[in-house]
Amino acid sequence: MAISGNFFAGVDVGSLAAKSVILKDGEIFATWLLKSGVNSVESGLSALNLALDAAVIARSFAKKEGLWA
């Protein structure tokens, strides 16, 4: 099954927190926020991977509820 739509991801890593967002067709689809660690690259990748996991869960829920074709 193909996933349709335009998806974009953004990540911001600061001294205190790493934040990520997944957009689908310009709308917020999933987000994640976590405390930054010593390694900023690792923190950013963790935030992105957790947002992607949240997107999969959100898609599964939406399909179950009939909100996603």
C-alpha positions as CSV (number, residue, x, y, z in Angstrom):
1,M,0.0,0.0,0.0
2,A,1.4,3.3,-1.1
3,I,1.4,6.4,1.2
4,S,0.2,9.4,-0.7
5,G,0.7,13.1,0.1
6,N,3.6,15.4,0.5
7,F,5.6,14.7,3.7
8,F,8.3,17.0,5.2
9,A,10.3,16.7,8.4
10,G,12.0,19.4,10.4
11,V,14.4,19.1,13.4
12,D,15.7,21.7,15.7
13,V,18.4,21.0,18.3
14,G,19.1,23.5,21.0
15,S,21.1,23.4,24.2
16,L,18.1,22.2,26.3
17,A,15.8,20.4,23.9
18,A,15.6,18.6,20.5
19,K,12.3,19.1,18.6
20,S,11.0,17.5,15.5
21,V,7.9,17.8,13.3
22,I,6.4,15.7,10.5
23,L,4.1,17.6,8.1
24,K,1.7,15.9,5.7
25,D,0.4,18.2,3.0
26,G,1.4,21.3,5.0
27,E,-0.5,20.1,8.2
28,I,1.2,19.0,11.4
29,F,1.1,15.2,11.4
30,A,3.4,14.2,14.3
31,T,5.8,16.0,16.7
32,W,8.3,15.0,19.3
33,L,10.3,16.9,22.0
34,L,13.0,15.6,24.1
35,K,15.9,16.8,26.3
36,S,19.1,17.4,24.4
37,G,22.0,15.2,25.2
38,V,25.7,15.9,24.9
39,N,25.8,14.8,21.2
40,S,23.5,17.2,19.3
41,V,23.5,15.0,16.1
42,E,22.3,12.0,18.2
43,S,19.7,14.1,19.9
44,G,18.4,15.3,16.6
45,L,18.2,11.9,15.1
46,S,16.5,10.5,18.2
47,A,13.9,13.3,18.0
48,L,13.3,12.6,14.3
49,N,13.0,8.8,14.8
50,L,10.6,9.2,17.6
51,A,8.4,11.6,15.6
52,L,8.5,9.1,12.7
53,D,7.4,6.4,15.1
54,A,4.6,8.7,16.4
55,A,3.5,9.3,12.7
56,V,3.2,5.6,12.2
57,I,1.0,5.3,15.3
58,A,-1.1,8.3,14.2
59,R,-1.6,6.8,10.7
60,S,-2.6,3.4,12.2
61,F,-5.1,5.1,14.5
62,A,-6.5,7.3,11.7
63,K,-7.0,4.3,9.4
64,K,-8.8,2.4,12.2
65,E,-11.1,5.4,12.7
66,G,-11.7,5.7,9.0
67,L,-9.9,9.1,8.8
68,W,-7.2,7.9,6.5
69,A,-7.9,6.3,3.1
